Amino acid sequence: MNFARDLRMTAARSLLVGALLLAASCAGGAVVKPGVQPAYPSDPGALTVVGAENFYADVLHQIGGGKVKVYSFLSDPNADPHQYESNAADARAVADARLVIENGLGYDAFMDRLLKASPSSNRVVINVQSLAGAENGSNAHLWYDPTVMPRVAAAAAAALERLDPTHSDLYTTGLAAFNSRERAVDDEVAALKARYAGAPIAFTEPVAGYLAGAIGLSVKSPMEFMKAVEEGNDPPSAAVAEEENLLRNHEVKVLLYNSQTVTKLTAQVKDVATASHVPVVGVSETEPPGTTFQDWQLAQLKALEAALSS
Ligand SMILES: [Zn+2]
C-alpha cells in the first residue's frame, strides 16, 4: 500500500475540481476563482483581513462583523490542510490585508512566504504560535486548546481597534460576544473533565490533542503512528499493530478519528474500531461550513461525551 500515492490522488482530484469550477464560471461570463472570495459578507470600505485557517477567519468575523472583509485559505472540509499549497489569489489577499492571523508551527508555512513576498509596514500579523508561547515541534493544532482562542480573539480585537479606531466600540462588543460564546465550550470541557479525566482514548492523528489534554484524557495511541499520519507517511508496522490492538482489546473508550487527514490506513483503523464496538468520534482540522467556531467545538464535545458515557 502506498499512502503517499493516496494523497497525490486527492491532490489530482482537487486540481480537477478547480479546473471544472473555473470552466463553469467562465461559461457563465464572470470569472470566479476558487479561494479568492471573502468568507463573509462585509460593508463597503471594510478593512481587508486574513485568517489563514477558517477558524481564525471566524474569530475575525465574530469580532469585526461587516467592518472586516475576511479572507481564509484553509477551509475545504474535504482537503487535508497539512498538504495545502497556496496560490496567486491567496498572495493577493495577503498583500491587501491590514491584519493577518497565521497559526505557525509549520502548519501554514506558506503564510511566511506570502508575507515576505509583500512586505508592508502597516500590516499587523498575529502569529498564534508566538502568542501561545508554543515551542517549535509542539502539536500544531493550537486552536483546539481552549485557552488559546480567547487570547487570539483579544489580540485580534486590540489590533482592529488600533487599525480602525472609528469602530472601536463595535470591536469591543464583538470581543465580549466571542468570549460569552466561548464560555459554553469552557463549561463543557469542565463537565467532561469532572466525569472522564484519566479515561483512555485513541487518535488517528493528534488534531484534538490539546482538547484531550484539557479534559485530562489519556491518549494511548503510539506517537510514531499519529506523527506519520499527520505528515502523510507510512507508520512502522509495529505502531499500526499497537494502535489496532488498543481497539481490539478495548484498552480505549473511544477513537477520535480525524475526518480530514484520511488515508487508507486511518480508514482501516476506523473499521477495526467499529468491528470491535469501540465508539468512533469524528474530529476535523478546519471548521465545517455554515457553523461557528464555538458550535463546531461544542458539537464535537457533545459527541465525545455521548461516546464516553456509552
Ligand atoms: Zn492535523
Residues whose N, C-alpha, C, O or C-beta is under 5 A from the ligand:
A	BS01	ZN	V207
